[in-house]
Amino acid sequence: QVQLVESGGGLVQAGGSLRLSCAASGSIFSITAMGWYRQAPGKQRELVATITSRGGTKHAASVKGRFTISSDNAKNTVYLQMNSLKPEDTAVYYCAASSLGNENWGQGTQVTVSS
């Protein structure tokens, strides 16, 4: 099993930046991909970005050019650098790890962007 702990959320003004971190522990050798998802109030959880164990990345169209997912394998940590934040980016951001056919989730971190 994989345990995930997110950090880095907070309150920021529109146009500002935040960097989220997700530290993985446990059966990290079994992780094939990790990703960031977000869920705004009253909306479904949506994919923000993913990164494979080989470093391949994908970003949702709504964040492409503003957000960047990256990883530091030595620290077993995945990051989400968020620039040019907009009020519509306000949500709880969750880290996820795909491992042995299962999806493991973190507890989530709140990101609030004020206008």
C-alpha positions as CSV (number, residue, x, y, z in Angstrom):
1,Q,0.0,0.0,0.0
2,V,1.1,3.6,-0.7
3,Q,0.6,6.5,1.7
4,L,0.4,10.0,0.3
5,V,0.7,13.3,2.2
6,E,0.0,16.6,0.4
7,S,1.2,20.0,1.5
8,G,1.5,23.5,0.1
9,G,-2.0,24.7,-0.3
10,G,-3.3,28.0,0.9
11,L,-4.8,31.3,0.1
12,V,-3.4,33.4,-2.8
13,Q,-4.5,36.3,-4.9
14,A,-5.4,35.9,-8.6
15,G,-2.2,35.9,-10.7
16,G,-0.1,34.4,-7.8
17,S,1.7,31.1,-7.5
18,L,1.7,28.1,-5.2
19,R,3.6,24.8,-5.2
20,L,2.0,21.7,-4.0
21,S,4.0,18.7,-2.8
22,C,3.0,15.1,-2.4
23,A,5.3,12.8,-0.4
24,A,4.8,9.1,-1.0
25,S,5.8,6.3,1.4
26,G,5.1,2.6,1.7
27,S,5.2,0.4,-1.4
28,I,6.6,3.1,-3.6
29,F,8.4,0.6,-5.8
30,S,5.0,-0.4,-7.2
31,I,3.9,3.0,-8.3
32,T,3.5,3.4,-12.1
33,A,2.1,6.9,-12.2
34,M,1.1,9.7,-10.0
35,G,-1.3,12.6,-10.5
36,W,-3.0,15.6,-9.1
37,Y,-6.8,16.0,-9.1
38,R,-9.0,18.7,-7.8
39,Q,-12.6,19.0,-6.6
40,A,-14.4,22.3,-6.4
41,P,-17.5,22.7,-4.3
42,G,-20.5,21.1,-6.0
43,K,-18.4,19.8,-8.8
44,Q,-16.9,16.4,-9.7
45,R,-13.3,15.6,-9.1
46,E,-11.2,16.3,-12.2
47,L,-7.8,15.4,-13.4
48,V,-5.2,18.2,-13.3
49,A,-2.0,16.5,-14.3
50,T,-0.2,13.2,-14.3
51,I,3.4,11.9,-14.4
52,T,4.5,8.4,-15.1
53,S,7.4,6.5,-13.4
54,R,9.4,7.3,-16.6
55,G,8.7,11.0,-16.4
56,G,6.1,11.4,-19.0
57,T,3.6,14.1,-18.2
58,K,0.1,15.2,-19.2
59,H,-1.8,18.4,-18.2
60,A,-5.5,19.2,-18.4
61,A,-6.3,21.8,-21.1
62,S,-7.6,24.2,-18.4
63,V,-4.2,24.3,-16.7
64,K,-1.8,23.8,-19.6
65,G,0.9,26.5,-19.7
66,R,0.1,27.6,-16.1
67,F,0.6,24.4,-14.1
68,T,3.6,22.0,-14.2
69,I,3.8,18.6,-12.6
70,S,7.3,17.2,-11.8
71,S,8.9,14.6,-9.5
72,D,11.9,14.1,-7.4
73,N,12.5,10.4,-7.2
74,A,15.2,10.7,-4.6
75,K,12.6,12.3,-2.3
76,N,9.7,10.2,-3.5
77,T,7.8,13.4,-4.0
78,V,5.7,14.8,-6.7
79,Y,5.1,18.6,-7.2
80,L,2.5,20.7,-8.8
81,Q,3.8,24.2,-9.6
82,M,0.8,26.5,-10.2
83,N,1.4,29.9,-11.7
84,S,-1.1,32.6,-12.9
85,L,-3.7,31.2,-10.6
86,K,-7.3,32.1,-11.3
87,P,-10.3,32.1,-8.9
88,E,-11.7,29.1,-10.8
89,D,-8.7,27.1,-9.7
90,T,-10.1,27.2,-6.2
91,A,-10.6,23.6,-5.1
92,V,-9.3,20.8,-2.8
93,Y,-6.3,19.3,-4.6
94,Y,-5.7,15.6,-4.2
95,C,-2.6,13.6,-4.9
96,A,-3.1,10.1,-6.3
97,A,-0.7,7.1,-7.0
98,S,-1.5,4.2,-9.3
99,S,-0.1,1.0,-7.8
100,L,-0.8,-2.7,-8.5
101,G,-4.1,-1.8,-10.1
102,N,-5.2,0.3,-7.3
103,E,-5.5,4.1,-6.9
104,N,-4.2,5.5,-3.6
105,W,-5.3,9.0,-2.5
106,G,-4.0,11.6,-0.2
107,Q,-6.1,13.6,2.2
108,G,-6.2,16.7,0.0
109,T,-5.0,20.3,0.4
110,Q,-7.2,23.4,0.0
111,V,-6.2,26.0,-2.6
112,T,-8.2,29.2,-2.5
113,V,-7.6,31.9,-5.1
114,S,-9.1,35.3,-4.4
115,S,-10.1,37.8,-7.1
